[in-house]
Structures are given as C-alpha cells and as structure tokens.
Amino acid sequence: MTGCPMLVVDDVEGSAAWYAEILGGSNVHPGDEFAMIMHDAALVVMLHHRDFDEHPALTVPDDDAPGTGILLYFWVDDLDAAYRRAREREARLLDEPHVNPNAGAREFSLRDPDGYAVTIAEKRREGGP
C-alpha cells in the first residue's frame, strides 16, 4: 500500500514550486487548482487550492490554521542539498540540521508557504526508511 498527503493551499503554483525545489522533485500536474509532486517515480505530495467543491473533508475552518496537529515528514537522499535549497529559497526554518535520536536520522524542520510544519530527514543507510 502507498499513499501521500493532499494539502489545502492558497497558491497551488507557488506551493508546488516550493515543494518541488525543497524535495528535489518535479510537478507532474501543473496548474493553479491542483498539483502533484513526484520524486524518483513516487508521488510524495498533492496540493489543492482551498476554493474547491470536490473534497469537502479538506475544508479548513476559518478559525483554525491549516495543518494544526499535522507534521509532514519527508525522507530524502541528500539532507545537505535539501537544506541548501531551503536556505536559498529563504524558507521559514524551525531548526537547523541535527540528529534526531528517536528517528536515528539527521533532519531539519521548516514551514511551507501555507504554514504547514515540514520535517526533512535523511534516509538511513541501513534499516528503516
């Protein structure tokens, strides 16, 4: 089984560019209403404009920030390259690269353009993701 998150965003094209650049992937469904970001033939995140009818379960209440209680966690092959891209893009960093002893991997966290919390972690060489 596979899956990936679909996020409600204000600017699909801008958010798609952000995710594609930070994760080193590409937008395979460009547009201003919906986007799909792929990396190494895997779908990693879908983005949908917040003004839509077909997915009422994704509606964000006006009094709540998008992504409350959600942390998006992405594994990458080269953490240093992802961090460099985030810095070049002037992303809102929450912490610097460090080793997370619970995950046993190097990682850093940041906010996406819509305020979702995102952690980028380096794939472990042995065992696990």
N, C-alpha and C positions, 0 to 999 in steps of 0.2 A: 504494500500500500504506500502511496505517496500523497503528498498534499503540500499546500503552500498558503500563506495568508493573503487575503484580499483586504486592502486598506482603503478607507474613505479619505479622499484628499481634496483640497481646494483647487490645486493646479496640477492636473494629471501630467502634462508635458514636463513641467518643472520637476515634479517629484520623480518621474520616470528617469529624467536625466541625472538626478541626484543619486538614485539607487543604482543605475547602470554604471555611473562613474565610480562610486564608492566600492561597489562589489565587483567591479571589473567585468560586468556583463553587458547585455545589449537589450534594447527594447524591441521585441519582435511583433508588437501590435501597437504601433504609434498612433496617437490620436489625442483629442482633447477630452474624451469621455472615459476611455479605458485603455490601459497599457498592461503588457506582460513582460517582465524582466526575466531573461534566461541567462544561465551561466553553465558552460560545459554541457549543453543539451538538457539541462534541468530547469524547470520553471521554479523560480525562487520567491517571487512576489508578484501579485496583481494589484493594480491601482485603479480605483473607480472614482469618478467625480461625485461629490456629495449630493448633487442635484440629480436624482435618478428615481425611477419607479420600480425597476425590476428586482431590487434586492432590499425590501423593507427591513429585513433583520439587521442591515448595516447602518440604519439611521442613527446618527449621533444626536442625543438630546441637546437642546440649546444651552442647558445649564451645566453641561459636563464636557470636559476637554476630551478630544479624540484620544483613544488609546489608554484611558485610565485603567490601570491594573494590567496592562499588557507590556511585555518586553519582547521585542523581536530579536532573535538570536541567529546570526549567520556565521557559518564556518567558511573560512577562506584558506587558500593555499599559501598566500603570502601576506601576513599581517602587516609587515612594514610597508608594503606597497599600498595596501588599503588605507593605512594611517596617513601616508604621504598624500594620497588623493583627497582624503578628508580635510587635511590641513590646507592643501591648495585650494579647495573649494570653500574654505573658511567655515566649515561645519561647526555647529554648536557642540563642542566636546564636553562630555561629562567627566571623563577621566582619561589619563594617559595609558599607553600600553603597559600592562603589568601581568603577572602570573596569577590567575585565579586558582587557589589551591583546591577548591571544590571541584572545578572542571578539569584541573590539571593541564590548563592551556593558557597561553598568552591571549589577552583580549584588551579591548578598549570600548568605551561606550560614548554615544552621542545622541543628539536629537535630529530627527528628519525634519523636512520643511514644515510639516503639519504638527510637530510636537511629539510624535511617537518616539519612545525610547528604543534605541537600537544598540545591541552589542555585537561587535565583530570579533570573532575568535579564530585563532589559527588552528587548522586541523592538526591533530596529534599524529605523529609518525607511526606509533604503534598502538593498536587497540582504540576503540571508540571512533567517533566521527573525525 
